[in-house]
Amino acid sequence: MAMDSMIEYLYRTSARQIYATLVRLLGDLDLAEEALQEAFASAVEKWPVDGIPENPRARLISVGRFQAINKVRRQAKFSASVAGIAARLEALNTTAPADHDVEDDRLRLIFTCCHPALAQATQIALTLR
């Protein structure tokens, strides 16, 4: 049996069981679905080179579980860095004077009115208004 045929056969016969196991292990339907797809994608890439593992279903479950764990870790790290950036931006906002915001808004409006896509007569009229 060709490698692609073997992986396709495993997907047709075992994907539901692997998915159910991943749902039980991960506790999240969407995360388990993504993990299942990642596990089969990894199998398509690696098995033609490394050969079919002794217990392919167990290997797919293991790969899917580790893929999900890595995704959760990346997401947690990203959330922590976003929180840090938000805190720094908040600190910058509290130290900036209130008049500064108004001047930036006016300047931004003038630049918008002078956009090169607008005709020059339109730019002048909008800016003066």
N, C-alpha and C positions, 0 to 999 in steps of 0.2 A: 504494500500500500504506500502510495506517495506521501511525502511529509505534509503537503497541503491538504490532501484528502484525510489524513489522520487527524490533523487539527480541526478540520471541518466536522469530522465525525464526532470528535470529543465535544465540540461546541453544540452540535445538535443533540447529543445524548446526555451530556453532563452539565450544560450551562445552568439549567434550572436548579440542580442540586448544589452546584458550586455557589450560585447566587444566594440560595437559602442559607447556606453555611456562612457566607460572608455577612449576610444580614444579621444572623445570630451573633457573630463575632463582633461586628462593628456597631450594630444597633441603629443603623441609618440606611434607609432604602436607596437614596441617591448615591451616597458614598459607596455602598456595596455594588451598585450598578457600574459606577465609574471604575471601581477596583476590578470587577470582572472583565470589563473591556480592556483595561490596562494589562491584566494578566494574559489575556489571549493575544494582545498585540505583542507583548514580550515573547510569548511562545512562538509567534510567527517569525519574529526576528532571530531568536536564539536557538530554537530547536533544530533548524536545518544545519546549523554549525555544530552545536554541542550534542545533538542526538536527543531522542525522546527520553525523558527521565523514567526511572523505574515505576514510579507511581504518578502519572501525569495529573490526575485530579488533585492529589495532595499538593503537588508542586504549584498548580494553578491557584489553589486556595492560599497557599503560603505567599506567593508572589503578590496576589491581590491584597492580602492583609497588609503586607509590608508597604505596598504602594499607597494604601489608604492611610497608614500611620505616617508615612512621609508627607502626604498631602496635609494632614491635620497639623503636623509640626510646622510646615511652611506657612500655613494659614495663621497659626498662633503667633509665629515670629513676625509675620506681616502685620497682624493686628496690633502687636506691641509696638512696632516701629511707627505705625500710623498714629497710635495714641501719643507717642513721644513727639512726633511732628506737630500734632494738633495742640499739645501743651505748649510747645515753643511758639507756635503761631499765636496762640491765645496770649502768651506773655508779651509778644510784640505788639499785639492790638491794644493791650491795656496801657502800654507805655507811649503809644503814638498820640499826639494831640488831636482833638476832634476837628479843628480847622484843616488839618492836613488831609483828612479824608475828603472834605468838600472840594478842596483845590484839586486833588487828584481826579475826582469825578468830573469837574468842569473841564479839566485838561483832556481827559479821556473823551468827553463829549465833543470837544473842539476837534480832536484828531479824527473822530468818527465822522464828523461833518465834512472833513477835508479828505475823505477817502478818494483815491484816484479813480475808482469806478464811477464816481459821480461827475457830472459835467461841471466845469469850472464855475459857471453862473449859479448852479445849484449849491455848490460848496460855499460860495460867498454868501448867498442868501441864508443858508442854514447857520453858518458861523455867526453872522451878524444878528440873527434872530435870537 
